[in-house]
Amino acid sequence: MSSAPLTIVIVVDHASVTGGQAKVAFDSAVGLKAAGHRPIVFAAAGPVDPKYAQSDIEIVCLDQADLLGASSKAAGALQGVWNARAAQALGVLLKGLPKASTIVHVHGWAKAVSPSIAVPIRESGLPAVYTFHEFFLYCPNGGFYNYQKNEVCHLRAMSADCLTTNCDSVSYARKVWRSARLGFAHGPMGFPRVFSDFIRISKVQAGVLAPYLPKDARLHLVSNPIEAEDLGPKEDAASGDIAFVARISPEKGPFLFAEAARIAGVQAVFVGDGPAAAQLKARYPEARILGWQPADAARAALRKARALVFPSLWYEGQPLTVLEAKAAGTPVIVSDVCAGRESIENGKQGLWFKSNDAQDLARALMRMKDDDTVRAMSREAYADYWRDPPTLDRHVQRILTIYRGMIERREAA
């Protein structure tokens, strides 16, 4: 397989790190640049993250607002379906790149870029790959999750039952618009068909996506890169509280944790903030809510915790907090429905509990009261993570293998 430098156009909604999706896109760019390649980050929404503006990574940013920041709801709705500037600018960029060694890698499109990018990607004839950080390519609300009922949705996406169900976190009107957008993306745009390869970041995603992917699609498993420092095994693993470290929103399961903690008679500690924080405090005044913390402080809280509880009610993509906890030697109590369970062997590095079941979560919390259990799981969590840590270098090696395979198949065609 050739080792010649590649050009990789990394498409993402935001030019700043607004969440895990953008962080992985930029981290990949950093790693690819260090490996001698030419990554170009293409983003619709500004501003450019200062951390990367000072780097030598090429960034094409249109300085648009995202859909939530649009000048009006109508402008946002139009941009979300057809971002003409993004289509035109991406087309110009792709035309000027070497066809024999360029890959298009789409990380995100639903919050600013829009399905319009299908046109320039198809016209360029360049190989294209898509990473599933979420499920917007096939599910109208992006999560195969009913935000009204706070439960996983098992309806066939875009079926009659799906279209008539209000599962959106905001309103049914937004669900209708998102469904129309997805229908446009799949119909006239043929958006999914511009990709020959897809990257999933967890095994759970394979089962979720199986009914939707084209039969000839190549589906690869590549972990997101994790930033973690090897601090060694914990000296006092059985100290600290059981902590929730995440955005405090209903689908993350904060109310479930608080209820289970009340049943189990343990202190529930929340590191984070979000739209449900005030309601959580009102319903569970005994809970300790520490609010949003900088990344270093959040990692320190993971290291200090007796255990992390990850009670997410939906599938998730690849919960980085679970892996960060393992790296810190902190056992994890995780829902059996979410992708976080893949990183935890039940009874070894932590415990599984039945999703959305407060009594079963309380059972797991009570088991974590045993100091010897916590110490044994802490040692195993730490050792298991550092046997094969998902570093940026390994992430880059794996995606380069995918890129080169795509180019070789195109040359052989």
WOPEFEN-V736269 format. One line per field, one symbol per residue. ss: DSSP state (a for helix, b for strand, c for the rest). Layout:
ss->???
This chain:
ss->ccccccbbbbbbbbcccccaaaaaaaaaaaaaaacccbbbbbbbbccccaaaaccccbbbbbbbccccccccaaaaaaaaaccaaaaaaaaaaaacccaaabbbbbccccccccccaaaaaaaaccbbbbbbccccccccccccbbccccbbcccccccaaaaccccccccaaaaaaaaaaaaaaaccccaaaaccbbbbccaaaaaaaccccccccbbbbccccccccccccccccccccbbbbccccaaacaaaaaaaaaaacccbbbbbccccaaaaaaaccccbbbbcccaaaaaaaaaaccbbbbcccccccccaaaaaaaacccbbbbbcccaaaaaccbcccbbbbccccaaaaaaaaaacccaaaaaaaaaaaaaaaaaccccaaaaaaaaaaaaaaaaaaaaac
